[in-house]
Amino acid sequence: MPVARVGSLDICYDTRGEGPPVVLIMGLATQKIGWHEDLCNMLADRGLRVIRFDNRDVGLSSKLDHLGTPPLRMLVVRGMMRMPAPPPYTLDDMAGDVVGLLDALGVDSAHMVGASMGGMIAQLLAIGHPDRVRSLTSIMSHPGDFLSKLARPKALRALITPVPREREAAVNHLVEVMRTLAGPGYPFDEARIRDYIERARARSFHPRGFLRQVAAIMAAPSRISALRSVTTPALVLHGRDDPLVPAVGGRATARAIPGARLRLFPGMGHDLPEPLWPTFADAIANHVFAAEASAAPDDAQRASG
């Protein structure tokens, strides 16, 4: 797998397709292979250059164990009390990794597509690096306000329960976590989920990175005020039955960004159900090409001026 040097970090990535560049940003402790090959190919088939990568502390990108590991119980308790502890690194730092990856690839700007924590990072890119973001698609994410963080207790318990060390027990545990987070409207594809978890574990197993990313999420302030100044074309996709990031988070994101379009999917939880992949690919591609078309007159005017 190709690796880009971003500051002091190595960021593992891959690309496919030709066309406007689209960066896929995954969520908490989820490797780039969480963007399934078939979904990536659907996007490429629709005329997009697809770039996916492992966030810091995940997969084959750099691990930051020298920064220490915050206790999970403390992170959750302080987060619920709205007194987050200082994190080893921030979501803004992770947004900076994306900018560095663009630099390494020679890409001046791209369309950002983020899922869950990746949606938060994509929002921060639109806020802090608007010249690098052609459009924003925020999937099953939220803008950082307290109400949007109120997960259902069962989903939160599943997420924070320690993963067993033994391989088979760990895989079985993570399958059940994914089952808990999935929505009721689509069959739970245990074979596909188990295959992903086994491949991800074989590729990299790094629970300490999970804790540092949780700390970054918990410490992030609300982005609502900053999102009100975003002029980037924005699309928000969210499941109506998401138990981890409730649909109120998607609605709050769309309300905060001027002109954002919101699509809610009945029966979808905190996952990307396979039957919806063609719908997601169409929605993202249509959004990207609409943003490209709307930017074209401005580009021509700047060139002529």
Beta strands, then each sheet from edge to edge (+ up, - down):
strand 1: 3-6
strand 2: 9-16
strand 3: 21-25
strand 4: 49-53
strand 5: 110-115
strand 6: 133-139
strand 7: 234-239
strand 8: 261-265
sheet 1: 1+ 2- 4+ 3+ 5+ 6+ 7+ 8+
end
